[in-house]
Amino acid sequence: MIKMGESVSLFRLKLLILIYIIHLDKCYSNEILGCGGFVKSHVNLDVSNIEIGLYTKEDSLLEKTECAPTNGYYFLPLYEKGEYILKVHPPAGWSFEPSQVYLNVDGETDKCSTGQDINFSFNGFGITGRVITLGQKQGPSGIAVQLVNDKGEVRNTVTSISGDFHFTPVIPGKYVLKASHSKWKLEPSQANVQVKEGNTVLPEGVLVVKGYDVTGSIISFGNPISGVYVLLYSKEDNPKFRVEGCKTALLQGVPDSPICYSVSDSSGEFSFGLVPAGEYKLLAMTKSPGQATMTYNIKPDVVPFIVQHDSLYIKNAFEVTGFNIMGTVLESKGGSSMAERCEWDDFELSLSPSGVVVGASAAGLQVEVSRWRVCGAVSPPAPRRVTLVADSNKHPFHVTAATDGKWCLYLPPGPYSAYVEVTDQEKRDGLQYYPERQRVTVGGSTGEVRFSQLRARVSGRVVIPQHLREYAADVAVRLRPLAPDGEYASDGGALAVTPDAEGNYQFKDVPPGSFEVSVSGERLCWSESAHNIGVATETHATPELRAGGLRLRVWSSHATQLEYGSAAGGGRWAAPAGDSVQCAPRAATYTLTPRGCHRMRPDHLTVAFSPNEVAGEAVAVSAWSPQLVVRPAAGRVLGAAHCQPEALTLRAARGVLLAGRVTPPVAGVTETGPDGAYRFGPLEQGQRYRVRAEKTSYEFSEPDDNGDIVASKLAEILFAALSPAQYYVKANMKEYRFTPPHHIVDILDGTTHNLTFRGTRVAWSAWGHAWQVGGAPVGGLPLRARSLSPRCAAQDATSTTDGYFKIRGLVPECQYVLELRDTAGTDLAGAYLVKGPDVVQVKSSDQELRASSLVVLALVTLLGVGLRMGLIAQFF
């Protein structure tokens, strides 16, 4: 692979496996920095279920490992100095001392750096159990659980997620477990337990929550509604467990058979005291028992819900959107009844007496229609002002349409005249709504009152003789608005259409006003190519646009007469000096002869028209050479009416060739063949190049003077001269998870063992260099990759003396911000990053990430000196 310039971005994947070997009686790890020790116990333990985790001081997990099954040994490699927390993770209920150890790894004096063991000692067993919900496998959190021994001593805990709880350490003996909660009923609520040797796991169902309270609220336009009957139904036809804390009296007019019911109180709330886990639904009665004059409009019809392991509050479970009153709607006070069915939205009602608050029941109300709703729309949609004037008192009512053009307002009964307001300037510009005025009668359900701008249809025909139609492929008709002075309107866009096979064209939705209709075609000339028209009606026909012949472009050094002749006839054209366009009447071959007082060269020309000629035709031109570098390598040339002195320039120069071989031959290295050979070029001179080889599981040297690169296979490690014994072999690399996690092997005299670890990549690394502003490398720089997501732990690194750093353990699908750690108390105190990557994003398909170069500005501490000067008067 070859890359240009000094700043070369190289991505290499190296499988560097850290392997340490543990003898049964003696442990060593080849001076690898890390923390190790034993999990110890006074009884026989299965340590295969115990893990040791390494955490940051912020309590983010960095790495974890299992213990050796033979003697409980563990080892965790460290890649950076700093502060860590070491934690033991045993099965639930097991107790260890200590449970965690705080570390400050400085590389010299701490236990990890000096090779001292950090041991975790088994302290005792535990009691584990679960408070379940009746009929379920799991239970709620927050249940208070007490453990009482035979001496009356009490220990307390609270259930976690799923209802789990445990007590540890616990010595053998007899105990009583008691569970309680401030709101929920438990039955059974206590159990006897005896601890012998090992953990004690309580059987399922010794502590059970019978059910949970379910409450909710009912509102109407934000206000609570009292006296509404709420019915509770189960999804099961025959529920196994009983609901408590609600009313079970029989009700008339109730659909199906509810379990029980509740009535909303003055705050609009209803409640069911104890509901077992399961699926249920609520239904609100639209009419209270014994109430005949009023029924509610309630949404939704049904509220389904699920009770799991907690209380449930259904806020605004039902909303009363209106009510139904039995009676008759009159057109006016003392008037006749409405003959047609009306919707509530069509009119407004006034209640007498006013100020009545409607609850579960109401009496003595008189309802009258005071105003009816009138709606309409303006097209095209726009916030136009609509006016409706009453015939009785000429009182105007105004409403402004919304952005979608729709409008509504309430009006007293009577006849009205409606129109859309248009300014004088808009009228002069041709704006007109249709119909201009509408008659509207208010007194019942009124249809939609619609206004739309006048939109005309402009049509016409392009006439092209039959012998010219094969040249009319690009013919188009344009419609452009005109200003009052006859010029093109600056704020009006042109419309364009293509005529059909018969030459007919049409423009739709054209507003009123003055326009120019014109026709264009590169190959044709026109006897009538444009017309000015005035649009004032819904349909408008334009005069014909007629083609006169073919366009012939002529250039002459002097003004002259051109005599033309063809099989179809002849004639003369007046050709001025320079460029001119003539109109050939028929598609044929013409002979042009200049006639005048000047002698022209040539003395005649033959012109042949072809429908296949395309103006502005483009061709692609490219050049390549095995020894030359061509820049640009390709280009486009456009055809023109005149000769082009330099249509395209391609410059060639001798290039640089780079070649060599990978030894021993390794096929598939970047671009090499099976024999390991590679060749690049030709390349531009005057540049510096670096050649590097890449292939997974290999490491390559820099090319020598002959371009040869030495290849070395990675991931193979040899341990020689081991003493006969049993060994525990484990592979570690922060970016990989290995299968199997370890090997236990018996080494005998004269034997050889081949062990295989298969790694699965679970994280990535980012590397780069840190430089001062002046270009010098920065060593000992504490860096941190801080994750933007709480699920991804931060990772630290420190630059080497040459400024190189590598941040390991970056999790896929996470984004990290590269920043400095605290530099207080170091030679880099006060340093900060001047330039660095904004965000390092890790993808599941990434390889090693180049974190780019970091530019560090280190603050220099200056010593300030203050001087005090005094003046002696006698010298002045």
N, C-alpha and C positions, 0 to 999 in steps of 0.2 A: 504494500500500500504506500502511496506517495502523497505527501502534502507539502504545500508551499509556504515559505516564510519562516520566521523565527518562532512565532507563537503557534506551535503545533498542538492540536487537540488529539490526544491518543487515548483510545478506550481499550484496555486490556483486562481480561478476566483471568486471574491467577487463583488456582485452587491451592492455597497454602494451608496445609492441615497441621494443626498443633496436636501432637500425640504424646501422651504421657503414659508411663508404664508403672504399675503398682505391684510390688511384691507382697505376698501375704503378710510378711512380718515387717517389711521396710518399704517406705514409699519415697519415690523421688520423681522429679519432673524436669530434669535437665535445665535447671536454673530458669525456668519459665516463671514470669511474674504472675502470681495468682493467689487465691485464697483456698486453703484446703483444711481438712480435719476429719473427725469421725463423729458418727451418730452412735452414742453409747447407751447401754441399757443394762439394768441389773436382772432383767428377765429376757427370755428369748423373744425377739421381735422379728417380724417380716419387714425388713427395711426396704423392700422393693416398692412399697407404697409411699415412701417418704421422699420428698424433693427438697433441695436447697435452692433458694432464689437470691439473686443479686439485684439490688435496687439502688436507684439514685437517692440522694438525700431528700429529693422531692417525692419519694415513694413511687417512682415509676419503674416497672420491671425491665431489667436489661437482659438477663439471661437466667436460666435455671438448669439444674442437672439432677440426675438420680444418684443414689448411693450405690457403692459396690455391694453386691449381694453377699460377698464373703465376709467382709469385716466392717461394713458401714462407712467406708472411706468415700469422700467426695472431693472434687477439685473444680474450681471455676477460674478460668484465665481472666486476667485484667489487661486491657489494652491501653488504659490511661490511668495516671495517678489522679487522686481526688478523694472525695468523701462518698462513702457507700454505706448501704445497710444490707446485712446478711440475715436472711430469714429461713427458718425451718418450716416446711409445710407437711405436717403429718396427717393421717386420717382424722376425721372429725372425732373429737373427744379425747384424743391423746394429748398429753401435756409434756412439754420439754422445758428445760431450764439451761440456758436462757432461750427465749423464743425468737430473739433477734439480737444482732450485735452491730453496733455502729463502728465504722472503720474510717480512718483518715490515712489513706495510702500515700506515703511520701517517697517510696522507693528505697528507704534506708532503715528507719527505726520501727516501723509498725510490724505487727505480727505477720502480715502477708509477705512483706518484703524480706523479713528475717527467716521465713520458712517455718514459723510456729503454727501448730495446729489450733484451729478454732473448733471446739467440740460442743456438741449439743447433747445433753444428758436427759434420758427419759425420766419423767417425774411421776407419772401416774396415768390411770385409765379415766374413762369418763362415762357419763350417762347421756345417751342421745335419744331423742324422741321427736314426735311431731304431733301438734294439735291439729286435727283435721276438721273440715266442715262436714256436717252430717251428709252421708251419701257420696262424698268425694274422696279422692286420694290425697289431696293437699289441704292446706288450711291457711288462716290469715296470719299476718304479722301483727305484733303489738299485744299479744296475749301475755299477761304476767304469769310466770311460773315460779313456784317456790319448791325448794328441796329441803326437807326437814329430816334431821337424823334422829336417832333414838334418844338423844340428849335434849331435843327441842331446839337445837341450833338451826338457823334458817339461812339459806343462800337463795338469792333471787336472780332471775334472768328474764329476758323478753324474747318471744319467738321472732325469728327472722322471716324472710320471704319463704313461702310455701308452708309456714307454720313450724319450721324446724327450731329446736333448741338443744343445748347441751350444757352439762356441768363437768368441769375438769379442773384440777385433778380430784379424783374421788377415791377414798380408801375403802376397802371391803367393809360391808355392813348393810343394815336394813334402813330404808328411807321411805318417806312419803312424798309424793309429788302432788302439788295443788295448783290448779290453773284458774284464773279469774279474769274478768274484763268489766269495765264500768258500764257498758251498754248491752253486751251480748250475753245470752244465756248458754252456759256449758253444762252438758249432761251426757256422760259422767264428767266430773270436774276434778277428781283426784284418783291416784293409783298408788299401790304399794310396789316397791322394787327392792331387790337384793343384789348387791354388787359382790362378785366373787373375784375370779382372775380374768382380766381382759375387759374390753368395753362391754357395756350393757346397753342393748338396743331395745327400746320399748316396742311392744307389738302395736300394730295399727289399731286405732279405735279406742284406746284407753282414755283419751282426752278429746272431747268432741264439742264443737260449737253447733248448737241446734239450728240457728238461723240468724238473719240480720234484719235490721230495721230498714224499711223503704219509705221514703217521704218524697213529696213533690209539691209543686205550687200551680195555681191556676190564675191567669190574669186576663184582663180585658183592656186593651190599649194601655198597658203599663200599670193598671190598677188591679189589686187583688179582688177576687170574686169569692164570696162566701156562699154556703148552702148548696154547692154542687156535689152530687152523689158520684163517687168514683168506684167502679166495680173492678175486682181483681179476678183474673182467670189464669189457670195453669195451661201450659201447652199439652200436658199429659191428661188423658181422660180420667184416670184414677190416680191422683198424686199419692206417693208413698208416705209423705210426711205432712204433718198438720201445720197450717198457718195460725199464728196466734196474734193477739193485739189488734183485732178489728171486729166489726159488727157482722153478725151472721143471721139477723132477722130476715124473714122473707119479705121481698118487695114486689109490688105489682108492676106489670109492664116491663120486666127485666128480661133481656134476651138470654137464651141458654140458661146455664146454672153457674153463677159466679161462686168462687170460694167464699168471699165475704166482701164487704164494702166499707168505705170511709167517706165522711162528709167534710168538705173544706171549711175551715174556720174563718174568723174575721180577717186573718192575715192571708187568706187564700190558700192555706196549706192543708194537705191531707197526709195521713200516715198509716202504715201497717207495721205493727210492733215487731213481729218475728216471722220472717219469710225464709223457709229453707232454700238451699241452693237449687237453681233450676231456671227454666225459661218461662216467662209469664207475659201477660199483656194487661193493660189498663184500658177501661172504657168509661167515658164520662156520660152520664145520662143527660140528654138534652132537655128533659122536663122533670122537675121534682115530683115525687109521689103526691097526688092530690092536687097538683097545679094544672089548670086547664086553659088559662088565658094567655100564657106566655111560654114559648119554647126557645131554647138557645141555639145559636149557630156555633158549633164547637169544632175546632180543628186541633189536631188531626182526629180522625175517627177512632183510631186505636194507637196506643203507645206500647210497643213491645220492649221488653228489657230482660236482662239476665242477671241473676244474683249469683255471685261467685264466692268471694272470701272477704267481703267488706260491706259496710253500710252503703246505701245507694240513695242519692238525692237527685231527683229529676226536676231540674229547674224549668219553670214554664212548661210543664208537661202538656197542659192544654191551654188554649187561648179561645176566649169567647169573642168571636168576630162580629156578632150581632145577635138580634133576637127577633122572634116572630110573634106578632100580636094579631090576634083574630079580629077582623073588622073590615071596613070598606074604605077604599081610597077614593076621595071626591076630587073633581077637577078644581073646585074652589069651595070656600065655606058656603054651605047651603046649596051647593051645586049638585049636579048629577054624578053618578058613579062612573069610574073609568070602564069603558067597554072592553078594552084590550088588556091583556096581561102586561104588567110593567116589571122591570128589573129595579132593584133598590138603588142602583147607581144612576138611574135615570132621573131621580128627583130628590129633593131635600124635604125632610119632615120637620115640623115644629111641634113640640110636645107642650101640652097645657095641663097643669101649671108648669112653668119653666123651672129649671134647676132641679129636676127629679133625678135621683141616682137610682138606676135600675139594678136590683139585686136578684135573688133567686125567685122573687115573686113581686108583682106590681099590680096595682088596681087604680081605677079612677083616672086613666090617661086618655086624653083626646089627641088624635093625630090628624094633622092637616098638611096638605102639600103646599109649600110656599114657593118653591122654585124648581124648575126642571133643568136637567143637564143637557147642554148643547155642545157637540163636539164636531171637529172638522180637521182639515189638513190643507197645507199649502205645498204645492209641487212646482219646482223642485224644492226639497226640504231646505228651509231657511227660517231664521227667527223674525218673520214678518209680523207687522201689527195688523190685526183684523178688528174691524168695527162693526157692531150690530146696533142699529137705530130703531127704537120702538116707534111704531106708527101712532100710538096713543098720545104720547107726550114728547116725541122727538128726542127722548133722552138717549144718549149714546152709551154703549157698553164696549169697553176695549179689552182685548186679550192679545198677548204676544205668543206666537207659536214657538215651540221648543226647537232645538237644533234639528230634530227629525221631522220638522214641519207640522207636527200634530198640536192641537190646542183644544181646550175644553173650558167652559164656564157655566155657571148656573144663572138662569134668567126667569123672571116672573112670566106667567102665561101671557100670550098675546102674539100678534104678528110683528115681524122685524124685517129690516132690510140689511143685508150683510155684504161687505166689500173689503178688499185688501187695500190698505193705504199705499199709494205710490207718489213719490215726489215729482215736482215739475221737471227736474233734470232727468229723472228716470224715464218720464214720459217722452222727453225729447230724444233720449237714447233708444227709444223703441220698446221699453218695458211695458208689457200689458198682460193683465190676468184675465182669464176666461172662466166663467162669465164675469163681466165687469161688476154686476150686482146680482144677488140672489135673494129670493123671498123665503123667509123661514117662519113657520108658525109653531110657537111654543105652547104646549098644553098636553103633551103626551110624549111617547117615544119618538124622537126626531132622528131622521137619518143623518148620515155624516155630510157636513157641508164642505165641499171640496172646491178649491181654487187652483188653477194651474196656469203657468205662463204660456202665452201663445208660442207654439213651436210649429214652424212651417216645414213643408217638404218641397225642396227645390229640385227640379228634374230637367233634363235636356238630352241632347244627342250630339255625338261627335261623328261627323260625316267624313269617311276616308274611302276614296275610290278603291275598287277591288284590286287593281294592280299595285296599290301601295300598302295593302294591309299586312303583307309579310314584313314590313319595316316598322310596324306599329306596336311592337312588343312592350316598349317602355312608355307608351302614351298614358298620361294621367291628367285628371281634371282637378283644379284647385279652386277653392272658394275662400276669398279673403275679405274681411270686413273693411269698410271705408269710413274715414272720419268725415265730419261735415265739410271740410275744405277739399275733399276729394282725394286726399292722401290716404295711405294705408293706416288703419288704426293701430296705435302703438301697443295697446293692451288687448288686442284681439288676436287669437291664434288662427292660422290657416287650416282648412280642412282639405283633404285630398282623397279622391276615389279613382278607381280604375274602371273604365267603361266595359260593358259586357261585349259579347261577340257581335252584337248588332250596333254597338256604339252608344247605347243608352247608359245614362248615369243618374244617380240620385243622391241628394244630401238630406238627411233627416234631422229633426229637432233643431232647425235653424231659427234663431230669434229674429224678431222684426228688425229692419235696418237696411243700410245700403251695402252692397257687396260687389266684388269683381269676380267673375267666373272666367277662368283662363285654362288653356290646354297647353301641355308641353310634351315634346318628344324629340329626342336628340337627332333622329334620322329624317324627320319630316319638317317641311315648311308649311305655313298656314296662311290661307287667304283671310280667314277670320279666326283669330286666336284668343280673343278676350271680349267680354261684354260687361258693362256696368248694369246692375239690376237693383230694384228696390223691393224688399220683401215686406208685405203688409197683410197677406192672407195666408190661410192654412196651406194652400198649394200654390206653387209658382213655377211656370214653364219658362225656360230661357231660350234665346235664339240659338240656332245651330252653330257649332264650331266646325269649320270646314278645312280639310287639308288640301294644299295646292300642289304639292310635289315633294321632291327629295332635296335635302339641304346639300349644297355643294360649296365647300370652302375654297376660296381662290386667293392666291397672293400674287400681286403684280408690282413690279418696281415703279411703273408709271401708270397713270390713268389711261385706259384704252377701252376699245369695244371688243367684246369676245363674241365671235360667231360660232354657234354650236349647231351640230347636225347629228341626226340619228335616223334609224329606220322609221321612227314615228314622226319625223318632221324636224324642223330647225327653227333658228331665230337668232336674236342678238341680245347680249347683256351688256350693261355699262359697268365696267370693273374699275373702281377707283384705285389709287395707289395704296399699296399695303394690303391688309386682310379685308376680305369681303365675303358675304354669304349670298349665293345665288340659289334660285329655286328651279330645279330641273323638273319639267312637267310630267315626265314619265320615267319608269324604271327601265333603263336600257343602257346601251353603250354610246357614249357621246364623244365626238371629235371637236376639240376646242381650237379655234384659230384666231389669234389676235389681229384686229384690223384697226390701224391708226397711223399716225405720223411717226411712230417709233418702230424700229426693227427689234423684234423680241426673239429671245432664245429660251427654249426651242420655238420653232416657228409654228408648231402645233402639238397638241397633246390628246391622248385617248384616255377617257375616263370610263371605268366599268363599275357600276354599283353592285354590291353583294349584300344580301340580308344577314350573312354570317359574320360580318365584320363587327367587332366589339371594341368600343372606345375604352381606353385605360386598361387593356389586358395586362395581367401581371404574370411574370415567370420567375421561378426560383433558380438561383445560380449558386453553386458550391464548388469548393476547391479543396484538394487534399494531397499531401505528399508524404512519403515515408521518411524524408530527411528535412523537410522544410516546415516551418510554422506559418500558417496562413491566418491573417487577421484582417477583417472578420472571416470566419470560415464559410459563411454563406450570406446571401442577401437576396433582395427582390428587385426586379427591374420592371418598371411600368411603361407601357407603350404610350407615346405622345404624338401630337400632330406634327411636331418638328423633330429633326435629328437632335439627339442629346450628346454633347461632347464628352461627358463623363457620367454615364448612367449608373455605374457601380465601380468602385475601386477596391481591389483585394491586394493586400501587401504580403509578400512572402519573405522570410528570412531563415537562415540556417538555424536548426534547433539543436537542443542538447539531448543526448541519448543516455539513459541510465539502465544498466543491465547487470545481472549477477545470478547467483544460485544459492538456494537454501541447502545446507549440508548438516546432517545427512538429508537426502531428499524427503520432503513432507508434502504430500499432495494436498491441495485445497487451502494453502496458506494465502489468504487474501486473493491474489490473482495468479499464483504460480500454477504450472502444470504438474503432471505426475513426476517429472524429473526434477522438480524443485526450481526450475529456471524462471526468471522474471525479466521483463523489459518494459521500460516506460519511455515514451517519447514519440515524436520530437516535442521538446518542451522549450519554452521561451528562454533566451539567454538573459543574463543580468539579474537573475533571481537565485536565491539560495533554496536548496531542496533537501529534505530529509526522507530517507527510505526506512520504513519500519514494517516488520512482518507481524501478522496477527493470526492466531488460531487458538481455539479453546483448548485448555490443558497443555499448552506449550509455552515456553519462554524463548525469546530470540535475542541474539546479540545485535549490536550495531553493525552495518556493513563494513568490511575491510576495504583496502585500496582496490581490490578486484571486484568489489560489490558482493562478495560472498557473505552469507549470514548463517551463523551457527544456531541450530535448533536443539532445545532440551525439553524432554517430556516432564511435565509436572505431576504432582499427586502420587509420587512413588517415594517411599521412605524406607530405609534399611536400618534395622537395629542388629548389630553384630556383637559377638562375644558376650552373650547373656549367660549368666549362671543358671544351672538347672533349678527350676522352681515353678510355682504357679504364678501367672501374671494376669493382671487386669488391664486391658488395653482399651483406651477410649480416644476417639477423634473429636476435636473441637475446632470450630471456626465460626465466628459470630454470624456470618452470612448464610450458614448452611445448617440443616438438620440431617443427621446421619442415621442410616439404618444398616445393621443394628446399632443401638446406641453404644454398645461396648462388646468386647470379646473377653472371655476367660480362657486362657490357654496354658497347658502344662508343657514346659520346655524340658526336654531330656537331652542328655549328651548326644551330640552329633546329629540332632534333628533340625529341620528347617520347616517353618510354618508360613504360609501365605494367608494373610488376613485381608478381607475386602470390606471397605466401608462405602456405601453408596449415599452420596450427598444430594439433598434436595434444597434448592436455593429458596430461602425465606426472607432474605433482606439483601440490600445493596450497599455500596460504598461510594462516597464522593471524595475526590482528591483534588489537590491544587497546590499553589505556592503563595506564600505571603511575602510581600516586598514593602520596603520603605518607599517613601515618595521619591527618594534619590536613586532607587534601584537596588539597594542592598537587601539581601534576604533577612527576614525577621525570624529568629529562633525563639523557642519557648513561649510562643503566642497561644494563650488558652482560647480555644474556639468552641462554639456550641451550635449544633443544628437543632433549633427549636421548632417543634411541630406546630402547625396551625390547627391541628385537631387534637382533642384531649385523649383520643384512643391511641395515639402514637407517642412513644416516649422520646424525650430529648436525648441526643447523643453528643459526646464530647470528644475533643481531640486536642493535641498540642503540637505545634510545628517543631520540626527538627532544626538543627543549626543552619541548614541550607534553605530553610523556609518551607520545606515540604510538609504537608499534612494530609491525613487520610481519616475521614469520619466514617466509621463502620455502623452497621445495624440499621440502615435506613429502610423503613417498612414500605412495601409497594402500596400504591394508591394513596400516598401521603405527600403533603407539601411541607417543606421546611424553610425556615429563615435562618441564614448563616449570620451569626453575631459573635461578639467577644464576650467571654466570661469576665468575672471580676479580676482586674489586674492590680488591685490595691496591694501595696507591700512588695511589689516586684519591680524589676528594672523597667517594665513597660507600664508603670502606673500612669494613668491618664491617657493611654493610647486609645485611638478610635479608628474605625474603618472609614476611609475616604471613598473607596470604590469596591464593590463586590456584587455578586449576583443578587437580584431581588428575591427570587424564590427558587429553591431547588425542588423540582417535582419528580417523584419517583413513580415509574410505571412498572407494571408486572413484566414487561418485555425489555426493560432497560438492562444494560450491562453497567460496568463501572462508570460512574458519572463524573465528568470533568466539572468541578465546582468553580472553574476559572481562577484567574489570579486575583488576590486580594491586595489592595494597596493600603498600608497602615501608616497613619501619621502618629508618631510618638511625641508627646509633649515634653519639652525640655524645661527642667526646673531652674529658674534663674535666681541668683542671690541679689536682692535689692539693697543698696547702700544709701543712706540718707546723710547729708552734710548740713551742718548748721554754721552759718557765717555771721560774724558780728563786725561792726564798724567802730574803729577807735577815732573819736572826734579830733584828737590832737594832730592827726596827720592831715586834716582837711581844713 
